[in-house]
Amino acid sequence: MSDHDEACSYSDDNPGFEGEYEFGLTVEKLGRRSTRRAKAVYAHTPDWEYFDLKKNALCVVDIASTSLHIEMAIPGIP
């Protein structure tokens, strides 16, 4: 496996930056409004040089990647 392939594989499993942002989300359906706590969960690996805390070294990836999803609790659904 080349160094490039190893770097891409590593960054897929260990993004450069990751975190969560909590907020209130209001949903309205059929005239009923409900506000619930939600959070955006993100992971990002930039295509510029950054310091990787797991490797304790500078890293550079050729292709940046970003993922984002929203989580929200819905009453009555475990």
PDB file of N, CA, C and O in Angstrom, chain B, residues numbered from 101:
ATOM      1  N   MET B 101       0.851  -1.173   0.000  1.00  0.00           N
ATOM      2  CA  MET B 101       0.000   0.000   0.000  1.00  0.00           C
ATOM      3  C   MET B 101       0.899   1.239   0.000  1.00  0.00           C
ATOM      4  O   MET B 101       1.874   1.301   0.749  1.00  0.00           O
ATOM      5  N   SER B 102       0.572   2.216  -0.835  1.00  0.00           N
ATOM      6  CA  SER B 102       1.392   3.423  -0.926  1.00  0.00           C
ATOM      7  C   SER B 102       1.147   4.340   0.275  1.00  0.00           C
ATOM      8  O   SER B 102       0.168   4.180   1.004  1.00  0.00           O
ATOM      9  N   ASP B 103       2.051   5.300   0.464  1.00  0.00           N
ATOM     10  CA  ASP B 103       1.898   6.276   1.551  1.00  0.00           C
ATOM     11  C   ASP B 103       0.604   7.071   1.387  1.00  0.00           C
ATOM     12  O   ASP B 103      -0.068   7.387   2.368  1.00  0.00           O
ATOM     13  N   HIS B 104       0.258   7.395   0.125  1.00  0.00           N
ATOM     14  CA  HIS B 104      -0.965   8.147  -0.152  1.00  0.00           C
ATOM     15  C   HIS B 104      -2.198   7.347   0.291  1.00  0.00           C
ATOM     16  O   HIS B 104      -3.093   7.894   0.936  1.00  0.00           O
ATOM     17  N   ASP B 105      -2.246   6.052  -0.057  1.00  0.00           N
ATOM     18  CA  ASP B 105      -3.371   5.195   0.323  1.00  0.00           C
ATOM     19  C   ASP B 105      -3.465   5.057   1.837  1.00  0.00           C
ATOM     20  O   ASP B 105      -4.564   5.065   2.392  1.00  0.00           O
ATOM     21  N   GLU B 106      -2.338   4.933   2.500  1.00  0.00           N
ATOM     22  CA  GLU B 106      -2.325   4.825   3.958  1.00  0.00           C
ATOM     23  C   GLU B 106      -2.832   6.112   4.607  1.00  0.00           C
ATOM     24  O   GLU B 106      -3.577   6.064   5.585  1.00  0.00           O
ATOM     25  N   ALA B 107      -2.427   7.266   4.061  1.00  0.00           N
ATOM     26  CA  ALA B 107      -2.873   8.552   4.602  1.00  0.00           C
ATOM     27  C   ALA B 107      -4.379   8.708   4.440  1.00  0.00           C
ATOM     28  O   ALA B 107      -5.051   9.177   5.359  1.00  0.00           O
ATOM     29  N   CYS B 108      -4.919   8.323   3.287  1.00  0.00           N
ATOM     30  CA  CYS B 108      -6.365   8.410   3.056  1.00  0.00           C
ATOM     31  C   CYS B 108      -7.124   7.459   3.970  1.00  0.00           C
ATOM     32  O   CYS B 108      -8.157   7.826   4.529  1.00  0.00           O
ATOM     33  N   SER B 109      -6.623   6.255   4.122  1.00  0.00           N
ATOM     34  CA  SER B 109      -7.260   5.272   4.993  1.00  0.00           C
ATOM     35  C   SER B 109      -7.247   5.744   6.443  1.00  0.00           C
ATOM     36  O   SER B 109      -8.247   5.613   7.150  1.00  0.00           O
ATOM     37  N   TYR B 110      -6.131   6.288   6.882  1.00  0.00           N
ATOM     38  CA  TYR B 110      -6.012   6.787   8.254  1.00  0.00           C
ATOM     39  C   TYR B 110      -6.982   7.940   8.489  1.00  0.00           C
ATOM     40  O   TYR B 110      -7.669   7.974   9.509  1.00  0.00           O
ATOM     41  N   SER B 111      -7.042   8.889   7.548  1.00  0.00           N
ATOM     42  CA  SER B 111      -7.901  10.062   7.739  1.00  0.00           C
ATOM     43  C   SER B 111      -9.380   9.700   7.690  1.00  0.00           C
ATOM     44  O   SER B 111     -10.194  10.401   8.293  1.00  0.00           O
ATOM     45  N   ASP B 112      -9.755   8.633   6.994  1.00  0.00           N
ATOM     46  CA  ASP B 112     -11.152   8.181   6.995  1.00  0.00           C
ATOM     47  C   ASP B 112     -11.574   7.741   8.394  1.00  0.00           C
ATOM     48  O   ASP B 112     -12.691   8.022   8.828  1.00  0.00           O
ATOM     49  N   ASP B 113     -10.688   7.057   9.089  1.00  0.00           N
ATOM     50  CA  ASP B 113     -10.994   6.553  10.427  1.00  0.00           C
ATOM     51  C   ASP B 113     -10.660   7.543  11.539  1.00  0.00           C
ATOM     52  O   ASP B 113     -11.172   7.414  12.651  1.00  0.00           O
ATOM     53  N   ASN B 114      -9.817   8.518  11.258  1.00  0.00           N
ATOM     54  CA  ASN B 114      -9.350   9.495  12.248  1.00  0.00           C
ATOM     55  C   ASN B 114      -9.385  10.894  11.654  1.00  0.00           C
ATOM     56  O   ASN B 114      -8.346  11.418  11.253  1.00  0.00           O
ATOM     57  N   PRO B 115     -10.577  11.515  11.590  1.00  0.00           N
ATOM     58  CA  PRO B 115     -10.668  12.840  10.974  1.00  0.00           C
ATOM     59  C   PRO B 115      -9.838  13.874  11.736  1.00  0.00           C
ATOM     60  O   PRO B 115      -9.595  13.723  12.933  1.00  0.00           O
ATOM     61  N   GLY B 116      -9.413  14.908  11.044  1.00  0.00           N
ATOM     62  CA  GLY B 116      -8.613  15.957  11.651  1.00  0.00           C
ATOM     63  C   GLY B 116      -9.361  16.710  12.742  1.00  0.00           C
ATOM     64  O   GLY B 116      -8.783  17.061  13.770  1.00  0.00           O
ATOM     65  N   PHE B 117     -10.642  16.957  12.517  1.00  0.00           N
ATOM     66  CA  PHE B 117     -11.466  17.686  13.474  1.00  0.00           C
ATOM     67  C   PHE B 117     -12.821  16.991  13.573  1.00  0.00           C
ATOM     68  O   PHE B 117     -13.384  16.575  12.560  1.00  0.00           O
ATOM     69  N   GLU B 118     -13.340  16.867  14.784  1.00  0.00           N
ATOM     70  CA  GLU B 118     -14.671  16.299  14.963  1.00  0.00           C
ATOM     71  C   GLU B 118     -15.306  16.893  16.210  1.00  0.00           C
ATOM     72  O   GLU B 118     -14.609  17.325  17.128  1.00  0.00           O
ATOM     73  N   GLY B 119     -16.627  16.912  16.236  1.00  0.00           N
ATOM     74  CA  GLY B 119     -17.299  17.478  17.388  1.00  0.00           C
ATOM     75  C   GLY B 119     -18.806  17.461  17.235  1.00  0.00           C
ATOM     76  O   GLY B 119     -19.350  16.870  16.302  1.00  0.00           O
ATOM     77  N   GLU B 120     -19.471  18.127  18.179  1.00  0.00           N
ATOM     78  CA  GLU B 120     -20.927  18.193  18.213  1.00  0.00           C
ATOM     79  C   GLU B 120     -21.343  19.623  18.528  1.00  0.00           C
ATOM     80  O   GLU B 120     -20.635  20.354  19.221  1.00  0.00           O
ATOM     81  N   TYR B 121     -22.507  20.011  18.004  1.00  0.00           N
ATOM     82  CA  TYR B 121     -23.085  21.315  18.303  1.00  0.00           C
ATOM     83  C   TYR B 121     -24.551  21.083  18.660  1.00  0.00           C
ATOM     84  O   TYR B 121     -25.331  20.646  17.813  1.00  0.00           O
ATOM     85  N   GLU B 122     -24.935  21.369  19.905  1.00  0.00           N
ATOM     86  CA  GLU B 122     -26.317  21.173  20.356  1.00  0.00           C
ATOM     87  C   GLU B 122     -27.139  22.437  20.121  1.00  0.00           C
ATOM     88  O   GLU B 122     -26.646  23.557  20.252  1.00  0.00           O
ATOM     89  N   PHE B 123     -28.424  22.222  19.766  1.00  0.00           N
ATOM     90  CA  PHE B 123     -29.318  23.343  19.489  1.00  0.00           C
ATOM     91  C   PHE B 123     -30.770  22.872  19.616  1.00  0.00           C
ATOM     92  O   PHE B 123     -31.040  21.672  19.683  1.00  0.00           O
ATOM     93  N   GLY B 124     -31.690  23.825  19.649  1.00  0.00           N
ATOM     94  CA  GLY B 124     -33.113  23.506  19.660  1.00  0.00           C
ATOM     95  C   GLY B 124     -33.630  23.439  18.237  1.00  0.00           C
ATOM     96  O   GLY B 124     -33.347  24.326  17.433  1.00  0.00           O
ATOM     97  N   LEU B 125     -34.384  22.401  17.916  1.00  0.00           N
ATOM     98  CA  LEU B 125     -34.933  22.221  16.569  1.00  0.00           C
ATOM     99  C   LEU B 125     -36.452  22.196  16.665  1.00  0.00           C
ATOM    100  O   LEU B 125     -37.014  21.376  17.392  1.00  0.00           O
ATOM    101  N   THR B 126     -37.116  23.080  15.945  1.00  0.00           N
ATOM    102  CA  THR B 126     -38.572  23.144  15.947  1.00  0.00           C
ATOM    103  C   THR B 126     -39.098  22.518  14.669  1.00  0.00           C
ATOM    104  O   THR B 126     -38.670  22.865  13.568  1.00  0.00           O
ATOM    105  N   VAL B 127     -40.047  21.576  14.832  1.00  0.00           N
ATOM    106  CA  VAL B 127     -40.660  20.885  13.706  1.00  0.00           C
ATOM    107  C   VAL B 127     -42.168  21.141  13.781  1.00  0.00           C
ATOM    108  O   VAL B 127     -42.777  21.046  14.847  1.00  0.00           O
ATOM    109  N   GLU B 128     -42.749  21.465  12.634  1.00  0.00           N
ATOM    110  CA  GLU B 128     -44.191  21.692  12.590  1.00  0.00           C
ATOM    111  C   GLU B 128     -44.804  20.765  11.552  1.00  0.00           C
ATOM    112  O   GLU B 128     -44.330  20.674  10.420  1.00  0.00           O
ATOM    113  N   LYS B 129     -45.871  20.078  11.960  1.00  0.00           N
ATOM    114  CA  LYS B 129     -46.557  19.151  11.065  1.00  0.00           C
ATOM    115  C   LYS B 129     -48.041  19.186  11.384  1.00  0.00           C
ATOM    116  O   LYS B 129     -48.436  19.039  12.541  1.00  0.00           O
ATOM    117  N   LEU B 130     -48.857  19.380  10.369  1.00  0.00           N
ATOM    118  CA  LEU B 130     -50.311  19.414  10.502  1.00  0.00           C
ATOM    119  C   LEU B 130     -50.759  20.375  11.603  1.00  0.00           C
ATOM    120  O   LEU B 130     -51.665  20.071  12.379  1.00  0.00           O
ATOM    121  N   GLY B 131     -50.113  21.532  11.657  1.00  0.00           N
ATOM    122  CA  GLY B 131     -50.502  22.555  12.619  1.00  0.00           C
ATOM    123  C   GLY B 131     -49.967  22.364  14.026  1.00  0.00           C
ATOM    124  O   GLY B 131     -50.200  23.207  14.891  1.00  0.00           O
ATOM    125  N   ARG B 132     -49.258  21.279  14.270  1.00  0.00           N
ATOM    126  CA  ARG B 132     -48.675  21.037  15.596  1.00  0.00           C
ATOM    127  C   ARG B 132     -47.193  21.354  15.551  1.00  0.00           C
ATOM    128  O   ARG B 132     -46.483  20.944  14.633  1.00  0.00           O
ATOM    129  N   ARG B 133     -46.738  22.086  16.548  1.00  0.00           N
ATOM    130  CA  ARG B 133     -45.335  22.493  16.604  1.00  0.00           C
ATOM    131  C   ARG B 133     -44.673  21.845  17.813  1.00  0.00           C
ATOM    132  O   ARG B 133     -45.249  21.795  18.900  1.00  0.00           O
ATOM    133  N   SER B 134     -43.482  21.361  17.612  1.00  0.00           N
ATOM    134  CA  SER B 134     -42.728  20.716  18.685  1.00  0.00           C
ATOM    135  C   SER B 134     -41.264  21.138  18.593  1.00  0.00           C
ATOM    136  O   SER B 134     -40.669  21.132  17.515  1.00  0.00           O
ATOM    137  N   THR B 135     -40.698  21.502  19.734  1.00  0.00           N
ATOM    138  CA  THR B 135     -39.276  21.851  19.783  1.00  0.00           C
ATOM    139  C   THR B 135     -38.545  20.796  20.591  1.00  0.00           C
ATOM    140  O   THR B 135     -38.950  20.472  21.707  1.00  0.00           O
ATOM    141  N   ARG B 136     -37.492  20.269  20.045  1.00  0.00           N
ATOM    142  CA  ARG B 136     -36.698  19.220  20.692  1.00  0.00           C
ATOM    143  C   ARG B 136     -35.232  19.630  20.668  1.00  0.00           C
ATOM    144  O   ARG B 136     -34.802  20.438  19.845  1.00  0.00           O
ATOM    145  N   ARG B 137     -34.484  19.050  21.592  1.00  0.00           N
ATOM    146  CA  ARG B 137     -33.034  19.217  21.577  1.00  0.00           C
ATOM    147  C   ARG B 137     -32.483  18.350  20.448  1.00  0.00           C
ATOM    148  O   ARG B 137     -32.895  17.205  20.264  1.00  0.00           O
ATOM    149  N   ALA B 138     -31.566  18.907  19.716  1.00  0.00           N
ATOM    150  CA  ALA B 138     -30.933  18.177  18.616  1.00  0.00           C
ATOM    151  C   ALA B 138     -29.449  18.505  18.651  1.00  0.00           C
ATOM    152  O   ALA B 138     -29.014  19.428  19.339  1.00  0.00           O
ATOM    153  N   LYS B 139     -28.688  17.735  17.899  1.00  0.00           N
ATOM    154  CA  LYS B 139     -27.274  18.062  17.777  1.00  0.00           C
ATOM    155  C   LYS B 139     -26.771  17.701  16.387  1.00  0.00           C
ATOM    156  O   LYS B 139     -27.186  16.717  15.776  1.00  0.00           O
ATOM    157  N   ALA B 140     -25.863  18.539  15.922  1.00  0.00           N
ATOM    158  CA  ALA B 140     -25.172  18.284  14.669  1.00  0.00           C
ATOM    159  C   ALA B 140     -23.834  17.645  15.041  1.00  0.00           C
ATOM    160  O   ALA B 140     -23.077  18.190  15.844  1.00  0.00           O
ATOM    161  N   VAL B 141     -23.557  16.498  14.454  1.00  0.00           N
ATOM    162  CA  VAL B 141     -22.302  15.785  14.702  1.00  0.00           C
ATOM    163  C   VAL B 141     -21.483  15.878  13.416  1.00  0.00           C
ATOM    164  O   VAL B 141     -21.949  15.501  12.341  1.00  0.00           O
ATOM    165  N   TYR B 142     -20.254  16.386  13.542  1.00  0.00           N
ATOM    166  CA  TYR B 142     -19.454  16.616  12.346  1.00  0.00           C
ATOM    167  C   TYR B 142     -18.056  16.014  12.478  1.00  0.00           C
ATOM    168  O   TYR B 142     -17.545  15.806  13.578  1.00  0.00           O
ATOM    169  N   ALA B 143     -17.460  15.744  11.322  1.00  0.00           N
ATOM    170  CA  ALA B 143     -16.066  15.308  11.220  1.00  0.00           C
ATOM    171  C   ALA B 143     -15.506  15.932   9.945  1.00  0.00           C
ATOM    172  O   ALA B 143     -16.155  15.926   8.900  1.00  0.00           O
ATOM    173  N   HIS B 144     -14.301  16.466  10.046  1.00  0.00           N
ATOM    174  CA  HIS B 144     -13.696  17.128   8.884  1.00  0.00           C
ATOM    175  C   HIS B 144     -12.192  16.877   8.858  1.00  0.00           C
ATOM    176  O   HIS B 144     -11.506  17.004   9.872  1.00  0.00           O
ATOM    177  N   THR B 145     -11.705  16.524   7.695  1.00  0.00           N
ATOM    178  CA  THR B 145     -10.263  16.430   7.460  1.00  0.00           C
ATOM    179  C   THR B 145      -9.943  17.402   6.340  1.00  0.00           C
ATOM    180  O   THR B 145     -10.409  17.227   5.215  1.00  0.00           O
ATOM    181  N   PRO B 146      -9.146  18.430   6.638  1.00  0.00           N
ATOM    182  CA  PRO B 146      -8.840  19.452   5.623  1.00  0.00           C
ATOM    183  C   PRO B 146      -7.768  18.975   4.644  1.00  0.00           C
ATOM    184  O   PRO B 146      -7.051  18.009   4.907  1.00  0.00           O
ATOM    185  N   ASP B 147      -7.676  19.671   3.515  1.00  0.00           N
ATOM    186  CA  ASP B 147      -6.623  19.344   2.547  1.00  0.00           C
ATOM    187  C   ASP B 147      -5.393  20.215   2.771  1.00  0.00           C
ATOM    188  O   ASP B 147      -4.494  20.248   1.930  1.00  0.00           O
ATOM    189  N   TRP B 148      -5.348  20.915   3.893  1.00  0.00           N
ATOM    190  CA  TRP B 148      -4.169  21.694   4.269  1.00  0.00           C
ATOM    191  C   TRP B 148      -3.515  21.052   5.490  1.00  0.00           C
ATOM    192  O   TRP B 148      -4.117  20.201   6.145  1.00  0.00           O
ATOM    193  N   GLU B 149      -2.324  21.446   5.784  1.00  0.00           N
ATOM    194  CA  GLU B 149      -1.561  20.862   6.886  1.00  0.00           C
ATOM    195  C   GLU B 149      -2.233  21.163   8.234  1.00  0.00           C
ATOM    196  O   GLU B 149      -2.634  22.298   8.494  1.00  0.00           O
ATOM    197  N   TYR B 150      -2.352  20.141   9.082  1.00  0.00           N
ATOM    198  CA  TYR B 150      -2.916  20.304  10.423  1.00  0.00           C
ATOM    199  C   TYR B 150      -2.159  19.392  11.378  1.00  0.00           C
ATOM    200  O   TYR B 150      -1.484  18.456  10.950  1.00  0.00           O
ATOM    201  N   PHE B 151      -2.275  19.669  12.661  1.00  0.00           N
ATOM    202  CA  PHE B 151      -1.579  18.872  13.672  1.00  0.00           C
ATOM    203  C   PHE B 151      -2.519  17.786  14.179  1.00  0.00           C
ATOM    204  O   PHE B 151      -3.580  18.092  14.722  1.00  0.00           O
ATOM    205  N   ASP B 152      -2.144  16.528  14.009  1.00  0.00           N
ATOM    206  CA  ASP B 152      -2.941  15.381  14.444  1.00  0.00           C
ATOM    207  C   ASP B 152      -2.556  15.027  15.879  1.00  0.00           C
ATOM    208  O   ASP B 152      -1.417  14.642  16.143  1.00  0.00           O
ATOM    209  N   LEU B 153      -3.507  15.158  16.804  1.00  0.00           N
ATOM    210  CA  LEU B 153      -3.234  14.879  18.214  1.00  0.00           C
ATOM    211  C   LEU B 153      -2.995  13.392  18.484  1.00  0.00           C
ATOM    212  O   LEU B 153      -2.285  13.050  19.429  1.00  0.00           O
ATOM    213  N   LYS B 154      -3.575  12.504  17.671  1.00  0.00           N
ATOM    214  CA  LYS B 154      -3.376  11.057  17.876  1.00  0.00           C
ATOM    215  C   LYS B 154      -1.974  10.623  17.432  1.00  0.00           C
ATOM    216  O   LYS B 154      -1.334   9.803  18.091  1.00  0.00           O
ATOM    217  N   LYS B 155      -1.507  11.176  16.315  1.00  0.00           N
ATOM    218  CA  LYS B 155      -0.169  10.854  15.820  1.00  0.00           C
ATOM    219  C   LYS B 155       0.899  11.730  16.468  1.00  0.00           C
ATOM    220  O   LYS B 155       2.086  11.403  16.450  1.00  0.00           O
ATOM    221  N   ASN B 156       0.451  12.862  17.045  1.00  0.00           N
ATOM    222  CA  ASN B 156       1.355  13.851  17.613  1.00  0.00           C
ATOM    223  C   ASN B 156       2.335  14.341  16.547  1.00  0.00           C
ATOM    224  O   ASN B 156       3.538  14.455  16.786  1.00  0.00           O
ATOM    225  N   ALA B 157       1.782  14.626  15.362  1.00  0.00           N
ATOM    226  CA  ALA B 157       2.601  15.049  14.230  1.00  0.00           C
ATOM    227  C   ALA B 157       1.761  15.862  13.246  1.00  0.00           C
ATOM    228  O   ALA B 157       0.531  15.833  13.287  1.00  0.00           O
ATOM    229  N   LEU B 158       2.448  16.587  12.361  1.00  0.00           N
ATOM    230  CA  LEU B 158       1.758  17.304  11.296  1.00  0.00           C
ATOM    231  C   LEU B 158       1.286  16.317  10.240  1.00  0.00           C
ATOM    232  O   LEU B 158       1.985  15.353   9.929  1.00  0.00           O
ATOM    233  N   CYS B 159       0.094  16.557   9.685  1.00  0.00           N
ATOM    234  CA  CYS B 159      -0.465  15.685   8.649  1.00  0.00           C
ATOM    235  C   CYS B 159      -0.962  16.531   7.491  1.00  0.00           C
ATOM    236  O   CYS B 159      -1.382  17.673   7.677  1.00  0.00           O
ATOM    237  N   VAL B 160      -0.912  15.963   6.299  1.00  0.00           N
ATOM    238  CA  VAL B 160      -1.463  16.589   5.099  1.00  0.00           C
ATOM    239  C   VAL B 160      -2.181  15.509   4.313  1.00  0.00           C
ATOM    240  O   VAL B 160      -1.634  14.430   4.080  1.00  0.00           O
ATOM    241  N   VAL B 161      -3.406  15.800   3.905  1.00  0.00           N
ATOM    242  CA  VAL B 161      -4.192  14.872   3.091  1.00  0.00           C
ATOM    243  C   VAL B 161      -4.521  15.585   1.787  1.00  0.00           C
ATOM    244  O   VAL B 161      -4.871  16.765   1.804  1.00  0.00           O
ATOM    245  N   ASP B 162      -4.417  14.894   0.660  1.00  0.00           N
ATOM    246  CA  ASP B 162      -4.659  15.511  -0.643  1.00  0.00           C
ATOM    247  C   ASP B 162      -6.130  15.842  -0.887  1.00  0.00           C
ATOM    248  O   ASP B 162      -6.449  16.846  -1.524  1.00  0.00           O
ATOM    249  N   ILE B 163      -7.015  15.001  -0.382  1.00  0.00           N
ATOM    250  CA  ILE B 163      -8.445  15.178  -0.634  1.00  0.00           C
ATOM    251  C   ILE B 163      -9.154  15.405   0.699  1.00  0.00           C
ATOM    252  O   ILE B 163      -9.146  14.535   1.570  1.00  0.00           O
ATOM    253  N   ALA B 164      -9.766  16.579   0.851  1.00  0.00           N
ATOM    254  CA  ALA B 164     -10.487  16.902   2.081  1.00  0.00           C
ATOM    255  C   ALA B 164     -11.762  16.069   2.154  1.00  0.00           C
ATOM    256  O   ALA B 164     -12.308  15.668   1.126  1.00  0.00           O
ATOM    257  N   SER B 165     -12.232  15.810   3.370  1.00  0.00           N
ATOM    258  CA  SER B 165     -13.500  15.108   3.541  1.00  0.00           C
ATOM    259  C   SER B 165     -14.255  15.719   4.714  1.00  0.00           C
ATOM    260  O   SER B 165     -13.662  16.150   5.702  1.00  0.00           O
ATOM    261  N   THR B 166     -15.574  15.746   4.581  1.00  0.00           N
ATOM    262  CA  THR B 166     -16.438  16.298   5.617  1.00  0.00           C
ATOM    263  C   THR B 166     -17.683  15.441   5.723  1.00  0.00           C
ATOM    264  O   THR B 166     -18.258  15.039   4.711  1.00  0.00           O
ATOM    265  N   SER B 167     -18.102  15.161   6.961  1.00  0.00           N
ATOM    266  CA  SER B 167     -19.377  14.477   7.170  1.00  0.00           C
ATOM    267  C   SER B 167     -20.146  15.229   8.244  1.00  0.00           C
ATOM    268  O   SER B 167     -19.558  15.798   9.164  1.00  0.00           O
ATOM    269  N   LEU B 168     -21.461  15.226   8.117  1.00  0.00           N
ATOM    270  CA  LEU B 168     -22.330  15.925   9.048  1.00  0.00           C
ATOM    271  C   LEU B 168     -23.651  15.179   9.120  1.00  0.00           C
ATOM    272  O   LEU B 168     -24.224  14.822   8.091  1.00  0.00           O
ATOM    273  N   HIS B 169     -24.139  14.941  10.343  1.00  0.00           N
ATOM    274  CA  HIS B 169     -25.485  14.399  10.482  1.00  0.00           C
ATOM    275  C   HIS B 169     -26.154  15.031  11.694  1.00  0.00           C
ATOM    276  O   HIS B 169     -25.484  15.514  12.607  1.00  0.00           O
ATOM    277  N   ILE B 170     -27.482  15.023  11.693  1.00  0.00           N
ATOM    278  CA  ILE B 170     -28.296  15.623  12.747  1.00  0.00           C
ATOM    279  C   ILE B 170     -28.931  14.492  13.549  1.00  0.00           C
ATOM    280  O   ILE B 170     -29.473  13.544  12.981  1.00  0.00           O
ATOM    281  N   GLU B 171     -28.859  14.600  14.881  1.00  0.00           N
ATOM    282  CA  GLU B 171     -29.511  13.640  15.770  1.00  0.00           C
ATOM    283  C   GLU B 171     -30.567  14.388  16.570  1.00  0.00           C
ATOM    284  O   GLU B 171     -30.331  15.503  17.036  1.00  0.00           O
ATOM    285  N   MET B 172     -31.755  13.754  16.729  1.00  0.00           N
ATOM    286  CA  MET B 172     -32.830  14.364  17.487  1.00  0.00           C
ATOM    287  C   MET B 172     -33.615  13.276  18.207  1.00  0.00           C
ATOM    288  O   MET B 172     -33.920  12.239  17.618  1.00  0.00           O
ATOM    289  N   ALA B 173     -33.940  13.502  19.465  1.00  0.00           N
ATOM    290  CA  ALA B 173     -34.739  12.539  20.227  1.00  0.00           C
ATOM    291  C   ALA B 173     -36.208  12.691  19.853  1.00  0.00           C
ATOM    292  O   ALA B 173     -36.723  13.805  19.762  1.00  0.00           O
ATOM    293  N   ILE B 174     -36.875  11.565  19.638  1.00  0.00           N
ATOM    294  CA  ILE B 174     -38.306  11.572  19.335  1.00  0.00           C
ATOM    295  C   ILE B 174     -39.006  10.795  20.433  1.00  0.00           C
ATOM    296  O   ILE B 174     -38.725   9.612  20.624  1.00  0.00           O
ATOM    297  N   PRO B 175     -39.928  11.445  21.171  1.00  0.00           N
ATOM    298  CA  PRO B 175     -40.614  10.760  22.277  1.00  0.00           C
ATOM    299  C   PRO B 175     -41.352   9.521  21.809  1.00  0.00           C
ATOM    300  O   PRO B 175     -41.954   9.512  20.736  1.00  0.00           O
ATOM    301  N   GLY B 176     -41.301   8.480  22.615  1.00  0.00           N
ATOM    302  CA  GLY B 176     -42.024   7.247  22.300  1.00  0.00           C
ATOM    303  C   GLY B 176     -41.282   6.300  21.396  1.00  0.00           C
ATOM    304  O   GLY B 176     -41.769   5.204  21.118  1.00  0.00           O
ATOM    305  N   ILE B 177     -40.108   6.694  20.925  1.00  0.00           N
ATOM    306  CA  ILE B 177     -39.294   5.817  20.068  1.00  0.00           C
ATOM    307  C   ILE B 177     -37.973   5.607  20.776  1.00  0.00           C
ATOM    308  O   ILE B 177     -37.212   6.556  20.964  1.00  0.00           O
ATOM    309  N   PRO B 178     -37.688   4.372  21.173  1.00  0.00           N
ATOM    310  CA  PRO B 178     -36.419   4.104  21.900  1.00  0.00           C
ATOM    311  C   PRO B 178     -35.195   4.268  21.031  1.00  0.00           C
ATOM    312  O   PRO B 178     -34.074   4.078  21.501  1.00  0.00           O
TER     313      PRO B 178
END
